[in-house]
């Protein structure tokens, strides 16, 4: 199943309202939003959970505190959670104010995040 297009539109709208320049990248059936060439957040359909989840890159400084919130899960693709990244369940971003909160947390960490190394182009 593909990612939730309505959620993608909501994220786009909020980033535009916050006057944030962003890029989008389709990844593994999901969608990633990037700011300053760094992952900000994304949308992932989780087969185990059975719904779309918001992937949030929030950084390690706030990771433990945010993970204690009722609608947050460790971001775990491989059996090992990725510190600094969480999944937010739909109940945690259904309201526009809640989605805005998560985007603000991601945006606060973004200047501290390291950019991925650009992939070498093959000829």
MIMI-939659 format. One record per atom (N, C-alpha, C): residue number from 1; residue in one letter; chain; x, y, z. Coordinates in steps of 0.001 Angstrom, whole numbers, plus 524288, in hexadecimal, padded with zeros to 5 digits. Example, Ala and Ser with C-alpha at 12.3 -4.5 7.8 and 13.67 -1.06 7.14 Angstrom:
BEGIN
   nr  rest  kette      X      Y      Z
    1     a      A  83386  7E9C6  81E78
    1     a      A  8300C  7EE6C  81E78
    1     a      A  83390  7F31C  81E78
    2     s      A  83232  7F736  81BA8
    2     s      A  83566  7FBDC  81BE4
    2     s      A  83264  8001E  81EBE
***
This chain:
BEGIN
   nr  rest  kette      X      Y      Z
    1     x      A  8034C  7FB61  80000
    1     x      A  80000  80000  80000
    1     x      A  80376  804DA  80000
    2     x      A  801E2  808C3  7FD1F
    2     x      A  804D8  80DA0  7FCBE
    2     x      A  803BE  81119  8017A
    3     x      A  806E2  8151A  801F2
    3     x      A  80631  818C7  80649
    3     x      A  80124  81BE9  805AE
    4     x      A  7FF79  81E52  809E9
    4     x      A  7FAAA  8215E  80A34
    4     x      A  7FB68  826A9  80774
    5     x      A  7F90F  8274A  802E5
    5     x      A  7F99E  82C1F  7FFD1
    5     x      A  7F738  830CF  8029E
    6     x      A  7F319  82FF8  80596
    6     x      A  7F0AD  83449  8087E
    6     x      A  7F460  8364D  80CB4
    7     x      A  7F6FA  832C5  80F78
    7     x      A  7FAD3  83468  8135C
    7     x      A  7FF4B  8375B  810BA
    8     x      A  800FD  83580  80C39
    8     x      A  80525  8383C  80959
    8     x      A  80377  83DCD  80815
    9     x      A  7FEA5  83E7D  8065E
    9     x      A  7FCA2  843C2  80532
    9     x      A  7FC77  84726  80A18
   10     x      A  7FAFC  844DD  80E7D
   10     x      A  7FADD  847D8  81366
   10     x      A  8004E  849A2  814FB
   11     x      A  8042A  8462B  8145F
   11     x      A  8098D  8479A  815AB
   11     x      A  80B6B  84BEA  81209
   12     x      A  80A7C  84B4A  80CF0
   12     x      A  80C04  84F5D  8092C
   12     x      A  809AC  854A4  80AA7
   13     x      A  8049F  854A2  80BC8
   13     x      A  801EA  8597C  80D13
   13     x      A  80450  85C04  811EF
   14     x      A  80547  858EC  815F1
   14     x      A  80774  85B2E  81ABB
   14     x      A  80D03  85D33  819E8
   15     x      A  81028  85A62  816F7
   15     x      A  81575  85C47  815F4
   15     x      A  81556  86157  812D0
   16     x      A  811C3  861B3  80F12
   16     x      A  81134  8668A  80C15
   16     x      A  80F69  86B07  80F93
   17     x      A  80BBA  869FB  8131D
   17     x      A  809E2  86E09  816B4
   17     x      A  80E34  86FD7  81A64
   18     x      A  811E9  86C5A  81B9B
   18     x      A  81651  86DAF  81EF6
   18     x      A  81AC8  8701E  81BC8
   19     x      A  819F9  870B4  816A3
   19     x      A  81DCF  872FF  81308
   19     x      A  822EE  86FD8  812F1
   20     x      A  82257  86AB3  812C8
   20     x      A  826C7  8671F  812AC
   20     x      A  82778  86518  80D18
   21     x      A  82C33  8659B  80B14
   21     x      A  82D72  86344  80603
   21     x      A  82E9F  85D81  806EE
   22     x      A  82C20  85A28  803EC
   22     x      A  82CC8  8548B  804BD
   22     x      A  82CE7  851B6  7FF8D
   23     x      A  82EDE  84CF0  7FFD0
   23     x      A  82EDF  84963  7FB59
   23     x      A  82C16  84468  7FD03
   24     x      A  82A4B  84177  7F935
   24     x      A  827CC  83C74  7FA44
   24     x      A  82ACD  83829  7F778
   25     x      A  82AF5  833A5  7F9FB
   25     x      A  82DB0  82F36  7F7C3
   25     x      A  82A8A  82A47  7F8DE
   26     x      A  82912  82778  7F4BD
   26     x      A  82667  82277  7F56F
   26     x      A  82A63  81E7C  7F745
   27     x      A  82914  81BC7  7FB92
   27     x      A  82CB8  817F7  7FDCD
   27     x      A  829CB  81328  7FFA7
   28     x      A  82B29  80EA3  7FDA7
   28     x      A  8292D  8099B  7FF7C
   28     x      A  82343  80996  80045
   29     x      A  8205F  80BB2  7FC99
   29     x      A  81AB6  80BC8  7FCF6
   29     x      A  8189E  8102B  80054
   30     x      A  81C0C  81341  8028B
   30     x      A  81A7E  817AC  805CB
   30     x      A  81C35  81CC1  80352
   31     x      A  81BBF  820E5  80645
   31     x      A  81D38  82614  80463
   31     x      A  8205E  828C0  808A0
   32     x      A  824B5  82B08  8070D
   32     x      A  82832  82DC3  80AA1
   32     x      A  8282F  8338B  80945
   33     x      A  827E3  836DF  80D43
   33     x      A  82859  83C81  80C93
   33     x      A  82DB7  83E17  80E83
   34     x      A  83076  84121  80B49
   34     x      A  835BD  842CE  80C9A
   34     x      A  83603  848BC  80CDF
   35     x      A  838F7  84AB2  810AB
   35     x      A  83A0D  85046  81134
   35     x      A  83FF3  850D3  8118C
   36     x      A  84222  85460  80E7D
   36     x      A  847D1  85521  80E51
   36     x      A  84AB5  8500C  80D33
   37     x      A  8488A  84CEF  809BD
   37     x      A  84AE8  84806  80807
   37     x      A  84B2C  843E8  80C5A
   38     x      A  847E5  8446B  81068
   38     x      A  847D2  840C0  814BE
   38     x      A  8423B  83EEF  815A8
   39     x      A  841A8  839EF  8170A
   39     x      A  83C6F  837ED  81818
   39     x      A  839FD  83AEE  81C9F
   40     x      A  83541  83CB8  81BC5
   40     x      A  83245  83F62  81FD4
   40     x      A  82E53  83B9A  82237
   41     x      A  82B07  83965  81EDC
   41     x      A  826F2  835C5  82087
   41     x      A  82551  83298  81BD2
   42     x      A  821C2  82F10  81CAE
   42     x      A  81FF1  82BE8  81858
   42     x      A  81AE2  8291C  819B5
   43     x      A  818E5  82668  815DC
   43     x      A  81424  8234F  81677
   43     x      A  81586  81DAF  81507
   44     x      A  81407  81A27  81866
   44     x      A  8154D  814A5  817A8
   44     x      A  81083  8115B  818E6
   45     x      A  80EFB  80E01  8153E
   45     x      A  80AD0  80A4A  81667
   45     x      A  80D50  80598  81908
   46     x      A  80BCB  8049F  81DD4
   46     x      A  80E08  8005F  820DC
   46     x      A  80A5D  7FBAE  820B4
   47     x      A  80C2D  7F772  81E71
   47     x      A  808E3  7F2CF  81DE4
   47     x      A  80792  7F061  82329
   48     x      A  80B45  7F071  826CA
   48     x      A  80A34  7EE44  82BFE
   48     x      A  8061C  7F17A  82EDE
   49     x      A  80680  7F6A7  82E79
   49     x      A  802D1  7FA17  8311E
   49     x      A  7FDAB  7FA6C  82E1B
   50     x      A  7FDFF  7F9E2  828DD
   50     x      A  7F950  7F9EE  82595
   50     x      A  7F75E  7FF5B  8242E
   51     x      A  7FAC5  80344  82461
   51     x      A  7F924  8089C  8232C
   51     x      A  7FDEF  80BDD  821C3
   52     x      A  7FCE0  8109C  81FFE
   52     x      A  80113  81440  81EDA
   52     x      A  80314  816A8  823E8
   53     x      A  8082D  81711  82440
   53     x      A  80AB5  8196C  828BF
   53     x      A  80DD9  81E21  826EC
   54     x      A  80E40  82202  82A3E
   54     x      A  811A1  82678  82938
   54     x      A  81707  82513  82B42
   55     x      A  81AF5  82537  827D5
   55     x      A  8205D  8248B  82986
   55     x      A  82256  829F3  82AF1
   56     x      A  8246F  82A7A  82F99
   56     x      A  82649  82F98  8314F
   56     x      A  82BFF  82F38  832EC
   57     x      A  82F3F  83280  83097
   57     x      A  834C1  832D2  83215
   57     x      A  8352B  83733  8361B
   58     x      A  8359A  835A2  83B12
   58     x      A  8353C  83971  83F4D
   58     x      A  83A58  83A2A  8424A
   59     x      A  83E1E  836D4  8416C
   59     x      A  8431C  83739  84424
   59     x      A  84318  83456  84950
   60     x      A  847C2  83309  84B1D
   60     x      A  84847  82FEE  84FDF
   60     x      A  84721  83301  854D1
   61     x      A  847C7  8382B  854BE
   61     x      A  84706  83B51  85977
   61     x      A  84168  83AF6  85B8B
   62     x      A  83D93  83A9C  85818
   62     x      A  83813  83A70  859C4
   62     x      A  835A1  8350D  858E6
   63     x      A  838B1  8316A  856D8
   63     x      A  836BB  82C45  8555A
   63     x      A  833E1  82981  859D0
   64     x      A  83667  828E2  85E47
   64     x      A  83411  825EE  8629D
   64     x      A  82F09  8287B  8648B
   65     x      A  82F04  82DAC  8651E
   65     x      A  82A60  83069  86714
   65     x      A  825D2  82FED  86347
   66     x      A  826D8  83091  85E3F
   66     x      A  822A7  8303A  85A57
   66     x      A  820A4  82AA6  859DA
   67     x      A  8241D  826EB  85A65
   67     x      A  82299  8216B  859E7
   67     x      A  81ECA  81FC3  85E33
   68     x      A  81EB1  8228E  86290
   68     x      A  81B1A  82151  866CB
   68     x      A  8157D  822FD  8659D
   69     x      A  814BB  82634  861A7
   69     x      A  80F71  827FB  86048
   69     x      A  80C4D  8235F  85E2E
   70     x      A  80726  8235C  85F1B
   70     x      A  803FB  81EBE  85DDE
   70     x      A  803CB  81D2E  85821
   71     x      A  8049B  820BF  85488
   71     x      A  8041D  81F6C  84EFA
   71     x      A  80956  81EEA  84C35
   72     x      A  80D72  81DFB  84F30
   72     x      A  812B8  81D9B  84CF9
   72     x      A  814DE  8181B  84D80
   73     x      A  817A3  81677  84979
   73     x      A  81A1C  81150  84956
   73     x      A  81FC3  811FF  847A5
   74     x      A  82331  80E85  84959
   74     x      A  82889  80EC0  84749
   74     x      A  82876  80DA4  8416B
   75     x      A  82BA3  81054  83E76
   75     x      A  82C02  80F43  838D9
   75     x      A  82F82  80A7E  83842
   76     x      A  82D2D  8064F  83675
   76     x      A  82FD4  8014A  8366C
   76     x      A  82EAA  7FE71  83150
   77     x      A  8327C  7FE7E  82DC0
   77     x      A  831DE  7FBAB  828CE
   77     x      A  83473  7F652  82909
   78     x      A  83881  7F5DA  82C3F
   78     x      A  83BDE  7F146  82BFD
   78     x      A  83C08  7EE13  830FA
   79     x      A  838E3  7EF69  834DC
   79     x      A  8392A  7ECBF  839D7
   79     x      A  83C4A  7EFDC  83DD3
   80     x      A  83EC1  7F414  83C0E
   80     x      A  841AE  7F792  83F83
   80     x      A  83FAC  7FD18  83EC2
   81     x      A  83D69  7FF82  842D4
   81     x      A  83B68  804D9  84247
   81     x      A  83FC6  808AC  840D6
   82     x      A  83E62  80C89  83DC0
   82     x      A  8421F  81095  83C33
   82     x      A  8417E  8152F  83FED
   83     x      A  84567  8162D  84325
   83     x      A  84533  81A86  846DE
   83     x      A  844B5  81FA5  843DB
   84     x      A  8415C  82304  845DF
   84     x      A  840A8  8281B  8436A
   84     x      A  83C4F  8283E  83F60
   85     x      A  83A0E  823AD  83E42
   85     x      A  835C0  8233C  83A8E
   85     x      A  83136  82077  83D4D
   86     x      A  82C75  82250  83C6B
   86     x      A  827E4  81FAE  83E94
   86     x      A  823A9  81F29  83A69
   87     x      A  82010  81BA3  83B71
   87     x      A  81B34  81B54  83883
   87     x      A  816F3  81DBA  83BEC
   88     x      A  81375  820A6  83983
   88     x      A  80EE5  822BD  83C2C
   88     x      A  80A28  8202A  839A8
   89     x      A  806BB  81DEF  83CDC
   89     x      A  8020E  81B5E  83AD9
   89     x      A  7FE08  81F79  83939
   90     x      A  7FA32  81E07  835F8
   90     x      A  7F66A  821DF  833FF
   90     x      A  7F3B3  8251D  83833
   91     x      A  7F2A4  822CC  83CB0
   91     x      A  7F01A  825C9  840DD
   91     x      A  7F383  82A50  842AB
   92     x      A  7F88D  829F1  841CC
   92     x      A  7FC39  82DFA  84373
   92     x      A  7FCE5  83270  83F9A
   93     x      A  7FAAC  831E3  83AE0
   93     x      A  7FB25  83629  83710
   93     x      A  7F608  83749  83434
   94     x      A  7F1B9  834F9  835F4
   94     x      A  7ECA9  835F7  8336F
   94     x      A  7EB1C  83BB5  83395
   95     x      A  7EBE7  83E47  83800
   95     x      A  7EA9F  843D7  83878
   95     x      A  7EF09  84716  83610
   96     x      A  7EDA7  84B51  83374
   96     x      A  7F19E  84EA2  830FF
   96     x      A  7F585  850C1  834F4
   97     x      A  7F3C0  85210  839AA
   97     x      A  7F751  853FE  83DB0
   97     x      A  7FB48  84FD1  83F3B
   98     x      A  7F994  84AE4  83F69
   98     x      A  7FD28  846A3  840C1
   98     x      A  8012E  845CF  83C6D
   99     x      A  7FF76  845E2  8378D
   99     x      A  8031C  84560  83333
   99     x      A  806FC  849E9  83343
  100     x      A  8051B  84E92  83443
  100     x      A  8087B  85330  8348C
  100     x      A  80C95  8528F  838D7
  101     x      A  80AF6  85068  83D49
  101     x      A  80EA3  84F77  84196
  101     x      A  81321  84C01  83FC5
  102     x      A  811D5  847A1  83D43
  102     x      A  815E6  843F6  83B95
  102     x      A  8196E  84662  8377A
  103     x      A  81730  8495D  833E7
  103     x      A  81A74  84BF5  83004
  103     x      A  81E1D  84FDB  832A4
  104     x      A  81C3B  852A4  83699
  104     x      A  81F8B  85659  8396D
  104     x      A  823FB  85394  83C4C
  105     x      A  822E6  84F09  83E97
  105     x      A  82709  84C07  84131
  105     x      A  82B28  84A5C  83D33
  106     x      A  8295F  84887  838BA
  106     x      A  82D01  846F7  8348E
  106     x      A  83024  84BA5  8328F
  107     x      A  82D85  85003  831C7
  107     x      A  83026  854B9  82FDD
  107     x      A  83415  856CF  833D2
  108     x      A  83307  85634  838D8
  108     x      A  836B2  857F4  83CDB
  108     x      A  83BBC  854C7  83CA5
  109     x      A  83B4B  84FBD  83B6B
  109     x      A  83FF7  84C6E  83B1C
  109     x      A  842CE  84CFA  835ED
  110     x      A  84017  84E49  831D1
  110     x      A  84257  84E37  82C8F
  110     x      A  84791  85112  82C10
  111     x      A  84847  855C2  82E46
  111     x      A  84D61  8585B  82DB9
  111     x      A  851DE  85554  83044
  112     x      A  850AD  851F6  83401
  112     x      A  854AE  84EE4  836BA
  112     x      A  855CF  849B6  83400
  113     x      A  85255  8480F  8309A
  113     x      A  852C1  842F6  82E02
  113     x      A  85716  84306  829ED
  114     x      A  85952  83E77  8291E
  114     x      A  85D43  83DE3  82511
  114     x      A  85A91  83C55  81FFC
  115     x      A  85C5B  83EA1  81BC5
  115     x      A  85A41  83D44  816A1
  115     x      A  85CB3  83820  814D5
  116     x      A  859C3  8352A  811E6
  116     x      A  85BE0  8306B  80F8D
  116     x      A  85FCA  831EE  80B61
  117     x      A  8638C  82E8A  80AAC
  117     x      A  8674F  82F84  80683
  117     x      A  86492  82EDA  80145
  118     x      A  86586  8327F  7FD99
  118     x      A  862F3  831E3  7F87E
  118     x      A  864E1  82CF2  7F5CC
  119     x      A  86140  82A6B  7F324
  119     x      A  86299  825AD  7F04D
  119     x      A  865A9  82720  7EB61
  120     x      A  8698C  823F7  7EA3B
  120     x      A  86C9B  824E4  7E57D
  120     x      A  86970  82343  7E0C4
  121     x      A  86995  82689  7DCDF
  121     x      A  866BC  82558  7D810
  121     x      A  86A09  821A7  7D4BD
  122     x      A  86778  81DC0  7D290
  122     x      A  86A28  81A32  7CF11
  122     x      A  86925  81BD7  7C97C
  123     x      A  86D01  81AFF  7C64C
  123     x      A  86C84  81C94  7C0C8
  123     x      A  86AE1  8181B  7BD7D
***
